[in-house]
């Protein structure tokens, strides 16, 4: 069992930056692949970025590649999402998720076993 707690959301103008953090507790962090997803009002939850457990292989959605960077600090049981050059269309609730299969990077909602409560990101034009 893993508990996930996100932080770092907020409001920013277009072109600005935010860094989201997600701290895990309850199990060995390096076993888990970690992902970030987002959900805008009226839309389905969508994949943003993922990072594997020990090899730190990463993968990001086309819509954020080159602007968002996922990383993890296994000593702190924390995964980060650094978001640069934010756009109004990035506005959403951002969720951290943990995948018990930590070897790869996975992009589907149902691949993940545990979820945080979400943190709001609002980008104004």
C-alpha positions in Angstrom: 0.0 0.0 0.0 1.3 3.4 -1.0 0.0 6.8 0.0 0.7 9.8 -2.3 0.6 13.4 -1.4 0.9 16.1 -4.1 1.8 19.7 -3.6 3.0 22.7 -5.6 -0.1 23.6 -7.6 -1.3 27.1 -8.0 -2.1 29.9 -10.4 0.4 31.3 -12.9 0.4 33.4 -16.0 1.1 31.9 -19.4 4.8 31.4 -20.0 5.4 30.9 -16.3 6.6 27.9 -14.4 5.5 25.6 -11.5 7.0 22.6 -9.9 4.8 19.9 -8.5 5.9 17.4 -5.9 4.5 14.1 -4.9 5.8 12.3 -1.8 5.1 8.7 -1.2 4.9 6.7 2.0 4.0 3.2 3.0 6.3 1.0 0.8 9.6 0.9 -0.9 9.6 3.8 -3.3 12.0 2.4 -5.8 9.7 -0.5 -6.6 7.2 1.8 -8.2 7.0 3.5 -11.5 5.6 7.0 -11.0 3.4 9.0 -13.3 1.7 12.4 -13.6 -1.8 12.7 -15.1 -4.1 15.6 -15.5 -7.8 16.2 -15.8 -9.5 19.3 -17.1 -13.2 20.0 -16.5 -15.4 17.9 -18.7 -12.5 15.9 -20.1 -11.0 12.5 -19.4 -7.9 12.0 -17.3 -4.8 12.1 -19.5 -1.2 11.0 -19.3 1.4 13.7 -18.8 4.7 12.1 -17.8 6.1 8.9 -16.3 9.4 7.7 -14.8 10.5 4.2 -14.0 11.5 3.0 -10.6 15.3 2.4 -10.5 16.5 3.2 -14.1 14.7 6.5 -14.2 13.7 6.1 -17.8 11.2 8.8 -18.6 8.4 9.4 -21.2 6.2 12.4 -21.7 3.1 13.2 -23.8 3.7 15.0 -27.0 1.7 18.0 -25.7 4.2 18.6 -22.9 7.4 17.3 -24.3 10.2 19.9 -24.2 8.2 22.0 -21.6 7.7 19.6 -18.7 10.4 17.5 -16.9 9.7 14.6 -14.6 12.3 13.5 -12.1 12.5 11.5 -8.9 14.6 11.6 -5.7 14.5 8.1 -4.3 16.1 9.2 -1.1 13.3 11.6 -0.4 10.5 9.2 -1.8 9.5 12.1 -4.0 8.7 12.6 -7.7 8.6 16.0 -9.3 7.1 17.6 -12.3 8.8 20.8 -13.4 6.5 22.7 -15.8 7.9 25.5 -17.9 6.4 27.6 -20.6 2.9 27.0 -19.2 -0.1 27.5 -21.5 -3.8 28.1 -20.6 -4.5 24.6 -22.0 -2.3 23.1 -19.3 -5.0 24.2 -16.7 -6.2 21.0 -14.9 -6.1 19.1 -11.7 -2.8 17.2 -11.7 -2.6 13.7 -10.2 0.4 11.7 -9.1 0.2 7.9 -9.5 2.2 4.9 -8.6 2.6 1.7 -10.6 3.6 -1.5 -8.8 5.4 -2.6 -12.0 8.3 -0.2 -11.6 10.4 -1.5 -14.5 8.9 0.6 -17.3 7.1 3.8 -18.0 3.4 3.4 -18.5 0.9 5.8 -20.0 -2.6 4.4 -19.3 -4.7 5.3 -16.3 -5.5 1.7 -15.5 -1.8 0.8 -15.4 -1.5 2.6 -12.1 -2.4 1.2 -8.7 -2.4 4.2 -6.3 -3.4 7.8 -6.8 -2.9 11.1 -5.0 -5.8 13.5 -4.3 -4.8 15.9 -7.0 -3.5 19.5 -7.1 -5.0 22.3 -9.1 -2.9 24.1 -11.8 -4.5 27.2 -13.4 -2.7 29.1 -16.2 -4.2 32.4 -17.2 -3.6 34.1 -20.6 
